[in-house]
Amino acid sequence: MEINKLEMISFRNHKKTKIKFNPGLTIIWGENGSGKTSILEAIHSLSYGKSFRTNNKTDLIKKGDKNFFIKGFFKNKNNSKNSVTLSQDTSGLKKITINKKPITKRKELLGLNNVVVFSPEEEEITKGSPINRRNYFDKIFSICSYSYLNELLSYNKILKQRNSLLRTEKNTIKKQKEIEIWNKPLIQKGFSLWSKRKAMMNEFISFFIKTVNRFDKNLKLDIKYDLKSQNEEEYNIKLIEKTDSDIKKKHTSFGPHRDDVFFFWDQKQIKNHGSQGEHKLFLALLKITEQLFLSQKTQKTPIFLIDDMFANLDKERSKKLLRFVEAFKNKEKKTQTIITTTNIVNIKENGFFLEFSEVNKHHLQINGTT
């Protein structure tokens, strides 16, 4: 998968920008505030219907304007082309089209033009709360499997209805009876989701361990995930035990929506013990694994978007990571990679890329122009 051309109107600080990409490596460079990350953000938004940086509907619109418009032209390995547009106004009204045909649900974009983002915003995956890790893996698995996506959506719908009952029903006896009614479908969908998540997670962890070993056999990194219930009967017992607590707290406190995934460096949880550099390297290897995992599971090679790779990583590790990315690009399916940086001279002088003169480069000015 690759993007050939991107158009942005009133998106972030871009008044009107058009940029073309080569199939291989592109470096976008410029000072902070020139709009480098916004280009990656636009590509991600066209791939998944949302930003990886913000959930605020107005953040993406250039100050003083009423709406933004972005359009991307994509091509897959079979030279099949598609165009995606996304526009949104200050009220939050969003319109998405695929080949000029409007779509009503974001899930219709999933799997069409996959991207993998490695950026400072993604550091919440290793540093943040369980929901950051759940959302991360749910997104990957939903792209790989429509069955997983549908199970996740069905479970979340039932969970929302059960939580609404817990919040709004005032009669305690009636509430307890209705909770019992909702428990059955919640358990069915929840345990099915758990089973699918466990299977997918085992595959991903296997990919991760292989990726780490290929990068550096001396690194001892691991990912652990365990089911909280082994069968539906055990699940039901847990829900019954939590009923009084759920009524008091007004939300469902047990189920797949409460899962966590644990990341380890030398048998210690990186969230509690990892340095800035260790977090960055772990995330980089996690993202490379995501790239390889999605490529195999979907038979489509995602576009790799790398933002500010060199922050919090020493020169040698940065260089080793880039060599590793270049190596798997050559050995695996062809990967289009787009990297942003503030210091093109540093990259050139330190030899981060073996064939620097052949790399496609775009220089952005502060006003967002190239």
N, C-alpha and C positions, 0 to 999 in steps of 0.2 A: 504494500500500500504506500502511496506517496501523494503529496500535495504539490500541484504544479504552480498554482497562482492563488494569491490571497488579496482580497479587496476589503478595505475598512473605511467606513465613513462615520465620523463623530464617535469613534470607539476609543475610550480612554482619552489619551492626548493626541490621537491621530485624527486630524481633520479630514484628510482624504489621502489614503496611502494604498499603493499597489506594489506588490512584491512577488517576484518569481523565484521558484526554488528548483535546484538541480536534484536529480534522483539520489545522489550520494550525500555528502556532508556540506552543510551550510553554517557559516559562523556569522551571527548578527552582533555587531559591536557598536559601542557608543557609551556616552556618559550616563550616570544614573539619571533617570527622568526623561530619557530620550525615547522610551516606548518599546524597548527590546522585549521585556517580559510580556507586554500586551500582545505582541505578535503570537507568542506561544499560547497565550490565553485565548486569543481569537480562534486559533486552530483547534484547541481543546473544546471550546464552546460549539464549534461547528461539528465536532465529533460526538459530543455527549449532551449538547443542549444547555450546558451550564459552565460557569467559570470554575477554575480550580483555586481561585484566590478569594472570592467573596460570594456571599449569598444576598448581598444588598442589591436590589434591583436598579438603583440609580448610580451605583459606583462606576458602571461600565460606560455611561453616557458622558461625552465630553462636556465639560462645564459650559453652561450657557445654551446648550442645544436641547432639543426635546426628545430625540431618539437616536439610536445608532443602527447601523446596517453593516453586516459583514457577509462576505461570500467567499467560498472556497471551491476550487476545482481539483478534484481528486482522480486518481487512476490506480487500478489494481494491477497485479502481476500479469493478468490476461489482457491488459490494455482496455479493460472496461472502465468507462469514465462516468463520473457523477458530479453534480454540483449541488452544494448545500448553501442555503441562505438563512440567516437569523437576524431578526430585527426586534427591538424592544423600545418602548417609550417610557417616559417618566412615571406613568401610572402603573407600570409593570406588565402591560399588555405585550405578549411575546408572540411572534410569528416565525415559524420554521417551515422551509420548503426543501424537498428533495427533488431535483430535476424539475423545478418549477411547480411541483405538486405539493400543496400544503399538507402538513401532518398535524395531528391533534395531540399526540402523546410522545413524550421524549424517548420512550422505550423503542420507538420505531427507528431511532438513530443507532441504537446499540448494535455493534458488530458491523456497521457499514464502513466506517473509516476509523479504525482503531488508532489510538495514540497512547503512548506511555509518557508521563511527565515526571521529571526529576527536578524538583525545585525546593527552595527554602520553605514554601508553604506546606510541602509534603512532609516536613520533619515532624509534624504532629502525629504521624503514624507511629514513630518510635518513641516520641516524647509525651504524647498526649494521653487522653482518656480512652477507655475501652471502645467507645463509640467510633473513634477515629479508625481503629483497627478493624472493627466490624464493617464499617462502611467501605473501607479499602478493599477487603476481601470479597464482600458482597458485590461490589462493582466488577471486580475481575471475574468472579464466578458467573455473574449474570450475563457478561459478554460472551463467555464460553458456552453457556447453556441456557436456552430459553425455558427449559424445564425448571431450572434453578430460579430463574427470574420470576416465573409465574408462581412458583411455590412461595417465594419471598413476598411477592405482592399479595397473595391470598392470605398468608399468615399475618402480614401487617394490617390488612383490612379487618380481619377478625379481632386482632389485638386492639385496634382502634375502637371497635364497637364495644369490646369488653371494658376497656378503660373509660369509655364514655358512660357506660352503666355505673361504674364505680364512682364516677364524679357526680353524676346527676340524680340518681335514684335516692330518694330520702328515706323510704321505708326499708329498714334493715332486713326484715324477714323476706320481703319481696325481692330485695337485692340479692340475698343469698340464694334464693331459688333460681333467679335468672342467671346468676353466675354459674350455677351447676349446668344450666342449659348451654351456656357458651363454652364451658370447659371441654366438652367433647370435640367440637370442630377445631378448637384451639390446639388440643393435644394431637389430633390427627395431622393437621397442617404443620404444627410445630415440630413434631417428631420426624415427619417426612423431610422438613427443611434441615433439621439437625443431621439426619442421615446423609443427605446430599452434601451438606457443608463439610462433614467429616471426610467423606470420600474425596471431595475436591481439595480439601486442605492437605490430606495425605499426599496427593499428587504434587501439590505446590511445594510442600516441604521437601519432597524428594528432589525436585528441580532445584530448590534453593541450596541444598547440601552439595549437589553436583556443581553448581555455579561457584560456590565458595571454594570448593576443592580445586576447581580449574583456575581460579584466581590466585589462591595462595593456600597450599595444603597445611600450612602452619596455623592458619586461623581456625579457631574453634567457635563457630557460630551455630545457633540452632533456633528453631521455632517449635513451640509446643502448643497444642490445642487438645482439649479433652471435652467429651460430652458430659453434660451434667445429669443426664438420665440415660439409662441403657435400654429402656423399653417404655412403652406407653403406660403400663401399669405404674411404674415408678414415677413417671411424669405426673400422673393423676394424683398420686399420694402427695407429692410435693406441692401441687396446686392447692389441694385441700388443706394441707398444713399452713399454707400462706394466706388462706382466705381472710381471716380476721385482720391480718397485717395489711393485706391489699385494700380491704374496706377502709381501714384507718388512713392509709397513705393515699388512697384514691388512684392507684395504678397497679398494674400487674408486675410483680417483682420476680417472677421466675419464667424462664423460657429462653429461646434462641436470641431474643432481643437483649439479653443480659450477658451474652458470651464475651469472653476476652481471649486474646491471642497473646502469647508471651514470647518475647525475643530475648535470646541469651548470647552473651559474649563471655567465653571462658567460664561457662556454667553460672554466671551471674546475670540477673535481669538488667539489660542495658538501660531500661527506663530509669532505674535507680542508681546505677553505678557507671554508666557510660560517659566518656568525655565527649566534647563537641565533635572531635575528629572521628571517634568511634561511632557516634550516631550517624555522622555523614557517610562513612564508609559502609555501615550496615545498610542504610537506606539505599545507597548506590547499588549494592549487590542485590537488595530486595527488588529494585526497579529493573535491573538487568534480568533477574529471574522472571519478573512479570512480563518483560518483553519476549523472552524465550517461551514461556508458558502459553501466552496468548497466541504466539506464532504457531505453535504446534496444535493447540486445541481448536483454533479457528481456521487454520490454513491460510491466514492473512497476516503478513508481517506488519506490526504497528509502526507508525512514525514515532521516532524517539525524540522527545523534546527535553533538552537539558538546559536548565536555567541556573546560572551562577554556580557552576560545578566546583570552582576552585576556592570558594569560601570555606574556611574551617578545615581544609585539607592541605597537608604539606605538599611541596612541589613533587616529590618522588611518588607519593601515593596518587596524586592527581594524574601524573604522567602514566603510571601503571594502569590506572583505571581506563584512561583513554586508549592505551594500547590494547587493553582487554576488550573494550567496546569495538575497536577496529578489527580485532582478531575474530570475534564472533560474528561481526558483520560480514567478513569475508568467507567464513566457514559455513554459517547458517544462511537462511534466506536473505536476500538483499534488503538492507535496512536503510531507510532515509533518516538521517539524523540532523537536527537543527539545534545549535548551541548558541547561547548568548554569553557575552563577556564584556567587561568594561575596559580590559587591557589587552588589546590585540598584539601590542609590541612584546609584552611579557610572554604570551603564548608562542610567538615566533622565535624569540631569543632563547627560550628554554626548550625548544624542540618538542612541544607537546604533540605536534602532528608530523609524521614522517614526510609527507608530501604537501607541505604548507602552501606552496605556490599553486597547487592544483585545487585547493579548497575554494568553494564558492563563498564569497564574503560580501556582506552588506554593512555599510556604515550608516548609522542613524544619527541625525542631528537632534538637538534638544526639542525642536518643534515636531519631532516624529517623522520628518521627511528623510528619504534615503539619498 
